Amino acid sequence: MMKVKSILLGVLVLTSSAAISQTSNLRKAKASYDKFNEVKSIGNATLGISDLNTAKEALEKAIEHEKTMELAETWTYYALVNADLALVDSTEASEGYIQKAIEAREKAISLDKEKENEQNLSILNSILAQHELNKGVKAWDSQDFETAYSAFDKGLTYLPGDTTLLYYSGLAAVNSQHYDKALAKYVELVPIDSFSNNKQIILDVSRLYLMQGDTTNAIKYAELGANKYPEDGELATQNIELNLMAGNEDKIITTITEQVAKEPDNKNLHYYLGIAYSETGDLEKAEAAYKKALEIDPNYLDANINLGGLILNKGIDLFNKTNNANLPQAEYDKEIQKAYGIFDSALPYLEKAVEADGSSFLALSNLKKYYEIKEDDAKIKELQARIDALQ
């Protein structure tokens, strides 16, 4: 009986000693990991590798023992240690560490019913996201944008909504021509006013929607950006251009006029105002706007083409109206001369457009139309030859 009791006592003591030993391994791991973090915090994580390895060895013992193998804390620290080893290891072994960290993370989450390790798991997520960020940057530097996108996107599984990862994944998607994926990332950044590149993101979202053929959303985000950043000329221009493309001239005239007041020397704004007035039938204001653009830049091709064409059409309208009216000869002659005077006033702009770009089909065609009206066969043939040469 005494012998049996002695054996039982020995077993109890031995079991108790093993439990203390395994708990000690967890404590040892935590202490070693804390030492590593002290070194890491001063910017030289590689000096703490020995402490990391000590922590790893202790944790490997802890996860094998029944007393500590089902503790969320054990697996949380095992994940943390392996994640940090992956960051400091530049060899192929890094991927092995990261895989262990990911598996341990899942185990820790499943065991942490009371969320006691939530703070450390949050730190773990940051480390895993950093690993993916580093991997993405490396792929980016190698022009492997597909891999870069995958890494940045995976990083977001650990840090959802992280602005750096959203931005980089969007950039990588753009460079790999996955514009739908880029949009998905950038749209998340639009409401984040604190993001330093917020203005550019809104502009890019508008442009990406336009590339996708979605004019409605392109205008939506251009207007949002213009309202959010009223002093930004690029967003204002995007809003104006898209609304003109969509045929919203009536709606956008006030916006253009307000922007002209802010940027009176911006030739493009005067040109856009000319288009808007022309499309709404206010030809006098359109002509004045085009002329203002040409005061700023006399060689402005599009303004010369539009102004020359507008004046030419004004003369044609008067010419046709006069021919269709039953007028006394003297009045008829007077109106026809007036029409020809309008034609001649268009000539400087028509010629300037061809001078600015001799390969412009529209510029050559408009000038040819003038000489057709003037019945100058030599000029008509010359210009037709130049037009034919373009084809």
Stockholm file with secondary structure:
# STOCKHOLM 1.0

chainA/1-391         MMKVKSILLGVLVLTSSAAISQTSNLRKAKASYDKFNEVKSIGNATLGISDLNTAKEALEKAIEHEKTMELAETWTYYALVNADLALVDSTEASEGYIQKAIEAREKAISLDKEKENEQNLSILNSILAQHELNKGVKAWDSQDFETAYSAFDKGLTYLPGDTTLLYYSGLAAVNSQHYDKALAKYVELVPIDSFSNNKQIILDVSRLYLMQGDTTNAIKYAELGANKYPEDGELATQNIELNLMAGNEDKIITTITEQVAKEPDNKNLHYYLGIAYSETGDLEKAEAAYKKALEIDPNYLDANINLGGLILNKGIDLFNKTNNANLPQAEYDKEIQKAYGIFDSALPYLEKAVEADGSSFLALSNLKKYYEIKEDDAKIKELQARIDALQ
#=GR chainA/1-391 SS CHHHHHHHHHHHHHHHHHHHHHHHHHHHHHHHHHHHHHHHHTTCGGGGHHHHHHHHHHHHHHTTSTTTTTCHHHHHHHHHHHHHHHHHCCSTHHHHHHHHHHHHHHHHHHHCTTCTTHHHHHHHHHHHHHHHHHHHHHHHHTTCHHHHHHHHHHHHHHSTTCHHHHHHHHHHHHHTTCHHHHHHHHHHHTTCTTSTTHHHHHHHHHHHHHHTTCHHHHHHHHHHHHHHSTTCHHHHHHHHHHHHHTTCHHHHHHHHHHHHHHCTTCHHHHHHHHHHHHHTTCHHHHHHHHHHHHHHCTTCHHHHHHHHHHHHHHHHHHHHHHHHSCCCHHHHHHHHHHHHHHHHHHHHHHHHHHHHCTTCHHHHHHHHHHHHHTTCHHHHHHHHHHHHHHC
#=GC SS_cons         CHHHHHHHHHHHHHHHHHHHHHHHHHHHHHHHHHHHHHHHHTTCGGGGHHHHHHHHHHHHHHTTSTTTTTCHHHHHHHHHHHHHHHHHCCSTHHHHHHHHHHHHHHHHHHHCTTCTTHHHHHHHHHHHHHHHHHHHHHHHHTTCHHHHHHHHHHHHHHSTTCHHHHHHHHHHHHHTTCHHHHHHHHHHHTTCTTSTTHHHHHHHHHHHHHHTTCHHHHHHHHHHHHHHSTTCHHHHHHHHHHHHHTTCHHHHHHHHHHHHHHCTTCHHHHHHHHHHHHHTTCHHHHHHHHHHHHHHCTTCHHHHHHHHHHHHHHHHHHHHHHHHSCCCHHHHHHHHHHHHHHHHHHHHHHHHHHHHCTTCHHHHHHHHHHHHHTTCHHHHHHHHHHHHHHC
//
